[in-house]
Amino acid sequence: MIPVPAHELPLPLTDLNQVLTTTRAVRWRLDYERPVDLAIIGECLQLAMQAPTGGDAQDWRWIVIGDAEIKAKVAGYYLDAFREHVHKPLTGDSAAAGRDIDGRLGGVREDGQVTKRTDRMLRGAYDLASNIGRAPYLVLPCATRPNPAEGGAGQVSAVYGSIYPAIWQFNLALRARGLGTCLTTLHLYHALEIAALLGIPRGTMQITLLPVAYTLGTAFKPAARKPVHDIAFLNAWGTPLPYLDRLITQLGGAVE
Ligand SMILES: Cc1cc2nc3c(=O)[nH]c(=O)nc-3n(C[C@H](O)[C@H](O)[C@H](O)COP(=O)(O)O)c2cc1C
């Protein structure tokens, strides 16, 4: 049984189940004031590099941004994108605007209203958008190949599939050391400007923007998620996998 942490945890975290169930999108609890040693970022990147890539191409590139001026510029683009593509559609009076964001966000109703849970997430997202440039580092993973516009259907899967495992592994490594991040993609609305700012070559795809900081406190809870028997099928589509979730129950119940 995995204990539910109610207090500060001794670091590094070594219980894999605990790390896997408590690595959250950290927004409110990023410690913007505490410096981060660049060697820790390097260490977590080295661990991330153990993730697989299609054909073992290892064609990822990671830009670690610690320069205050560059961070501020990237953060400005991020906040602009948040206002334009999240806040404005949701606060506009037309339901059409709400539907526009529906494909990108869980918990948006027909009339454009959001559920309580999504509302809380959005408030955190706004706070992060307003402060993202204060994170000690912004980490920008990029993919240099394959080009998803070329080749077969597998190319799209390969380009993202060859970098997201490493991004997540980076996140797990941070978590184990008392740091956290939130996977973000809104900066991609300004990908061209950011590419010019950072000298990213043509054809290289920026994938996410990760604000990296120590977390305020080390104890996090598992998230509320759909049960496995609702999302997994046995042998064919529609036949639920006969498994009743037990791990999260053992963890003492997920947070809402
Ligand atoms: C592909 C992807 C893109 C995301 N983009 C953003 C983003 O631009 N801004 C943000 O605040 N969170 C972003 N998130 C974080 C999700 O909102 C978050 O993971 C989700 O609400 C679940 O929360 P949890 O990770 O704490 O379980 C993104 C997550 C993923 C996987």
The ligand as an SDF file (V2000), in Angstrom:
LIG
                    3D

 31 33  0  0  0  0  0  0  0  0999 V2000
   -0.3350   18.4660  -24.3550 C   0  0  0  0  0  0  0  0  0  0  0  0
   -0.6220   19.2870  -23.1290 C   0  0  0  0  0  0  0  0  0  0  0  0
   -0.7300   20.6560  -23.2450 C   0  0  0  0  0  0  0  0  0  0  0  0
   -0.9720   21.4540  -22.1310 C   0  0  0  0  0  0  0  0  0  0  0  0
   -0.9980   22.8240  -22.2660 N   0  0  0  0  0  0  0  0  0  0  0  0
   -1.1910   23.6050  -21.1680 C   0  0  0  0  0  0  0  0  0  0  0  0
   -1.0990   25.0340  -21.2660 C   0  0  0  0  0  0  0  0  0  0  0  0
   -0.8490   25.5910  -22.3390 O   0  0  0  0  0  0  0  0  0  0  0  0
   -1.2670   25.7500  -20.1250 N   0  0  0  0  0  0  0  0  0  0  0  0
   -1.5170   25.1630  -18.9040 C   0  0  0  0  0  0  0  0  0  0  0  0
   -1.6550   25.8830  -17.8940 O   0  0  0  0  0  0  0  0  0  0  0  0
   -1.5910   23.8190  -18.7840 N   0  0  0  0  0  0  0  0  0  0  0  0
   -1.4250   23.0260  -19.8760 C   0  0  0  0  0  0  0  0  0  0  0  0
   -1.4430   21.6430  -19.7520 N   0  0  0  0  0  0  0  0  0  0  0  0
   -1.6510   21.0270  -18.4140 C   0  0  0  0  0  0  0  0  0  0  0  0
   -3.0170   20.3550  -18.2880 C   0  0  0  0  0  0  0  0  0  0  0  0
   -4.0270   21.3380  -18.1690 O   0  0  0  0  0  0  0  0  0  0  0  0
   -2.9990   19.4610  -17.0420 C   0  0  0  0  0  0  0  0  0  0  0  0
   -2.0420   18.4510  -17.2340 O   0  0  0  0  0  0  0  0  0  0  0  0
   -4.3540   18.8410  -16.7830 C   0  0  0  0  0  0  0  0  0  0  0  0
   -5.2340   19.8450  -16.3220 O   0  0  0  0  0  0  0  0  0  0  0  0
   -4.3410   17.7220  -15.7520 C   0  0  0  0  0  0  0  0  0  0  0  0
   -3.7780   18.1570  -14.5420 O   0  0  0  0  0  0  0  0  0  0  0  0
   -2.6630   17.2600  -13.8070 P   0  0  0  0  0  0  0  0  0  0  0  0
   -1.5030   17.1970  -14.7560 O   0  0  0  0  0  0  0  0  0  0  0  0
   -2.3350   17.9880  -12.5370 O   0  0  0  0  0  0  0  0  0  0  0  0
   -3.2470   15.9470  -13.5550 O   0  0  0  0  0  0  0  0  0  0  0  0
   -1.1740   20.8540  -20.8580 C   0  0  0  0  0  0  0  0  0  0  0  0
   -1.0660   19.4500  -20.7340 C   0  0  0  0  0  0  0  0  0  0  0  0
   -0.7790   18.6760  -21.8510 C   0  0  0  0  0  0  0  0  0  0  0  0
   -0.6540   17.1800  -21.6810 C   0  0  0  0  0  0  0  0  0  0  0  0
  1  2  1  0
  2  3  1  0
  2 30  2  0
  3  4  2  0
  4  5  1  0
  4 28  1  0
  5  6  2  0
  6  7  1  0
  6 13  1  0
  7  8  2  0
  7  9  1  0
  9 10  1  0
 10 11  2  0
 10 12  1  0
 12 13  2  0
 13 14  1  0
 14 15  1  0
 14 28  1  0
 15 16  1  0
 16 17  1  0
 16 18  1  0
 18 19  1  0
 18 20  1  0
 20 21  1  0
 20 22  1  0
 22 23  1  0
 23 24  1  0
 24 25  2  0
 24 26  1  0
 24 27  1  0
 28 29  2  0
 29 30  1  0
 30 31  1  0
M  END
$$$$
